[in-house]
Amino acid sequence: MEVSFRVSKWDENPVDDTRKEFPVNIAHVEYDIEGELTGKAFVEYLLFYIDSSIDDVHLATSKISGYLHFEGTYKGKQGTFTAIEQGIFDKGNLDSPGTIIKATGDLKNLKGTYNYRFTGEASKMILDFNF
């Protein structure tokens, strides 16, 4: 299943300005999600830049680790879930699959994984969820 999302916030800064040889940034991110999964996702990413930096953001390559916390509905059921992500951002393409590690409310039995797909201006999440 596929749902649409848009980035409504991306606030990224170095973890430590004084250590240029430790190019790790932290990003506080929010996604607005629409479709069978509807709601808001709050994400905390750690990004390690490989041979690039935040200065060339769309040409950058970085390893990514993070946690996504979703609040909203899935197939009409209200709840939250938290997922762990790990992957790579490479020149505009994000390959950072996520796995649900905990869910609450009507979604408490939700299990599954997701990944991202970008086609032109459209941002999609590809869901593989089940109860």
N, C-alpha and C positions, 0 to 999 in steps of 0.2 A: 504494500500500500504506500502511496505517495501523498505527502502533505506539503503545503507551501509555508515558507517562513521568510521573514525579513529581519535584518539586524536593526534594532531600534537604539542600541547603545554599544559602543566599543570604546572603552577607556583603558589604554595600554601605557605602561610605564616600566622603566627598568627596575628590577628588584633592588639593585645596588648601583648607583651612578659612579661609584669610585672604583669599580672593578670591571674595566673594559674587556679583560680577558675572560670574563664570566658573563656572556651576552644573553642573560635570561631576563625576560620581561614577564610581568603579570598583567593579564587583561581581564577586566570586569565587563561582561557582555550580557546583553539581553536580546532575546529573539521573540518576535510575535509570530505565533504559529496558527495556521488556519487549515481546516479540513476535518477529517474524522478525529484528528487530534487538534484541539483548539485551546489556546491559552498562551501563557507566557513562560519562557524558559530563562533562568538566571544561570549564567555560566561563569566559572572561574577557570581561566586557562593559564598555564605556565608555558612560555614559548622560548625555546633555545634556538637562536638564529645561527644558521650554518652558512658561512661565507657571505653573509649579507646582514642587513640591519633593518630596523623599523623605518629608516630613511628611504629605502626602496620597497615599500610595503607590498606592492602588487607583483614585484619581481623577486621578492624574498623567498627564502626557503628556511623553514623552521620546524623543529620537532615540537610536538604539542602533547601536553598531558592536561587533563582537566576533569571537572565535575559539572554536570548539568543538573539543575533542579527545575522540574516542570510543575506548574500549577494550572489546572484547568480540567478539561473533559476529554475522554477518549470514548468514542462511540456512545456518547450521551452519559457516560458514567463519570462522576466528579471525583477528583482526588489529586494526588501528587505522586511524582516518582523522582528518584535521583539515579543518575547514570554516571558511569566512569567512561572517559574517552581517552584514547591514545592514538597518535598518528603523526601525519606530516602535512604541512601547508607548503606547496611547491608552486611558485609562480602563478598564483591565483586559483589553484585547485586545492581543495581541502579533502584529505583522506584521513578522517579521524573517527573510526567507528565507535559507537557507544553501546554499552551494555547496562541494562537496568540492574541496580543492586538493592534497591528498596522502594516500595510503593506503599501508599496509604489511602484511606478512604475507600470509596467504591473500586479503586484501582489496586487494592492491597494484594491481589493475586496476580497482578500483571507481571509478565516476564517478557524478555525479548531484547532485540538489538535494533540499531538503526545506523544509517550512514547518510552522508550528504551528497547531493548532486547539484551542480550549477550548470545551467544551460542559458547562455545569454544573460538577460537581466533576471531570470527566474532562479530562485533558490528553493531547493526541494530537500525534504528529508524522506528517505526510503525506510519505512518501518517494517519490521518483522516481529510483531507483538502477538501474544496470546495470553489467555487467562487460565 
